[in-house]
Amino acid sequence: MSEFETARLAMVNSQIRPNDVTDHRIQDAMADIPRERFLPKSQAAKAYADTEARVAEGRYMLTPRDLAKLIQAADILPSDVVLDVACGRGYSTAVLARLAETVVGLEQKDLGLAEKATDALNAIETDNAAVVEGELSQGVPGQGPFNVIIVNGAVAEPAQAWLDQLSVGGRLAVIVRDGTVGRARIYTKAQNTVGDRDVFDTSAPYLPGFEPEAKFAF
């Protein structure tokens, strides 16, 4: 067993299972997918650590624990179509592809991440996922509605486009942060309303452009 394989198994046993991630599909996916392939070489040593690893300037991969718990809370079915917002180099997309029928990863154009994500997904022969470029706040309107939308980073408020692109019964899984306090939240869309519930606490980094507006004192 290689050093990375040993670290991957330790990650699942120490960060995933003990944190109430009971869905064996998620455990199995994270035990199998080589997380280090989805990081820059300079960050590969952090692949299985309990910390956010940088995938680009100002952009971070969620910790294994946060990603696993967020995905489990979204209650993904094998028939679901999933949008993976801010998918970085594609690790979250790879995990989601083990659970859902189809996954669309979304990345912004100026970071060159979509091409890297596509290459990494192809390298592990993921054939039910594709990565597209666009504005993160706009989602992918041409390919919705989605049963589930996952957001890889904290936001002050979820983008309205994400809620609009949910199917009836669809779930948006996102970390909503107010200063240093963050909570993973599931928004569920009904016919004419959207309900929400908090599922766990976390302090994930903000996605650039989704920070709270500056408040000025007079």
N, C-alpha and C positions, 0 to 999 in steps of 0.2 A: 504494500500500500504506500502510495506516495505521500509526501509531506502535506500537499494540498488535500488529498483524500482524507487523511487523518484529521486535519483541521476542519474539514467539512462535516465529518461525522461528529466531532466534538461540538461544533456549532449547533447542530440539530439537538444533541443530547443536553447541552447546557443553556442554550438560548431559546430554542423553539418549544420543545416538549414541556419544560418546567413553567412556561408562561402561558399555559392553558390553550395552546394550539393543539387541539385534539383531532383535527382533520388529517387523517393519514395520507391523503392525496398531497397535501401541502408538505407534510414531513418528508414524504418520499421524493417529491420534486426537488426540495431544497437539499436533500441528501445526495441527489444524483447530478444536479446541474452544476458545472464548474464555475462558480461565481467569479473566480479570478480572471476568467476569459472576458468578462464584461467590465473590466476596469483597465485604466492605463497601467502600463508596466510599473510605473512609479508608485502605484497604489495597491498593487497585487498583494503585498504583505498584509494589508488590512482587510483582505477579502472576507475573512471569517471572524474578524474581531467585532466586539459589541460597540461599534462606533460607526458614524457616517463616513464613508469613503468618497473622496472627490472624483467626479467623472469629467468635470470641465470647470472652467472658471465660474465660481459662484454656484455650482451645481453639485449635489451630493446624492449618493445612493442611500436610501433609507436603511437603518440597521436591520439585520435579519429578523430580530424580534418584532420590530414595528411593522415591517412588510408582511410577515406571516400573520400577525394578529389582524392587520387591516384587511388582508385578503379573506381570512376566515370570517370576519364580521360581515363581509359582502355576500356570503352564502352563495357562491358561484355554482351553477348547475352545469352538467356536461353539455347541455343544449344552448348555453348562453353565448351571446356575442358581447365582447368586452372591449372597452376603450381604455387604453393605458396612457394617461396623460403624463408628460415629462418622463418618458421611459428611459432617458439617459442612453446608455450603451446596450440596453435591451434585456437586462437580467430579469426585471419584474415581468416583462413580456414573456420571457421563456417560462417562468413559473406559472403564469396565468394560462399559457398555452397547454399546460398539462391538465388544466381543470376545465377549460371552456371549449366550445366548438370552434370559435374564431376569435382572434385577438388583433386589434388594430393599435399599434403603438404610435404615439404622436410626439414629435420633437420639433423644436423651432429650427429655423433654417440656418441661423448664423453660427452655430456651434459645430457643425459637421458631425453631429452625433447619430443622425439617422443612418448614414452609410455605415458607421462603425457597428451600430446595433444590428443592421441587416447582415453584415458579414459574420458577426458573432452568432446570430440565430441560425444562419446557414451552416456554420461550422458544427453545430450540434444537431443539425437536421430537423429543425423546427419548421414544419410545413403548413401549419394552420395559423400563422401570424405574419403580419406585414407591418412595416414602419413607414409612416408618411410624415411629411414636413408641413408645418403651418403654425399659426399663432396659437399658443397653448390656451389662451382665454376663449378662443372661438371653438374649441373642440374640432370635430370633423363632421360638419352638418350633412355632407353628401353621402355619408355612410351610416348614419343613424337610422332609426333609434337604437340605443344600446340597452341591453339588460343590466349591465354593470359598467360603471366608470370608476377607475382607480386613479388617484392623484399622488404622484411621488414627491411629496414635499408639503410644507405647511403653507396655509393661506390665511389672510385676515378674514376673507369671505369667499365662498365658492363662486365661480363665474356663473352667471345666469345661463350662458350657452350650455354648460354641462347639464344643468337641470332640465333645460329645454330638450336636450338630446336623449334623455332617458325614456325608455318605453314605459307604459303603464305597469306598475309593479317593479320598475327598475330601481337600482340602488347606486347612489354615489357614495364612495368611500374616500374620505379626505380628512386631513388633519387641519383643524381650525385653531389658530393660535392667537392669543391676545397677550402681547408682550412676551414674557418668559413662560407663560402658561399655555399649554397646548392640549387639545383633546381630539382623539380620533372620533369622527362623527359619521354616522350613516344616515343619508337622506333617502327616503323612500317615496316614490312618486305614485300617487293615486290618480283618479280621473281628473279632479280639479284642484287638488291640494298636494303639498309636499310636507311630509312629516320628518322629524329627525330625532336621533337618540345618540347620546355619547356612549362610547364603548370602552375606551381606556385613555389614560393620560400619557402624554409624551411631549418632548420639547424638540421635535425635528426642525431643521433649518427651514426658513422661508424660501419658497420659490422666488427667484428674482422677478419683480413686477407684481407680486401678490402680497407685498408687505402692507401694513396699515398706512393710511395717509398720515402725513406729518401734521401734528397739532401745534398751533402757534399760540403762545401766551401773549396777552396784551397787558 
